[in-house]
Amino acid sequence: MDQLKKEQVLDLFGGLVVELESLFRRPDSLTDDEKLFIENRLLFLQMEYSRWVMRPDHNRKQIATSCT
């Protein structure tokens, strides 16, 4: 993924988080199916993030950065 696309994805993600927060604050704003959809996507995201954090190449970059 090139840098511009990565920045676009992160900007979209930030905006979506804000929008979801507002949905969660309103009572009965989501159906059970919609809640399940969000829960599933959050689990997928959490699994991929965990894999990314545990990757050896990610850990090496983190160690190298903290040593400088």
Buried (B, 14 or more C-beta within 10 A) or exposed (E): EEEEEEEEEEEEEEEEEEEEEEEEEEEEEBEEEEEEEBEEEEEEEEEEEEEEEEEEEEEEEEEEEEEE
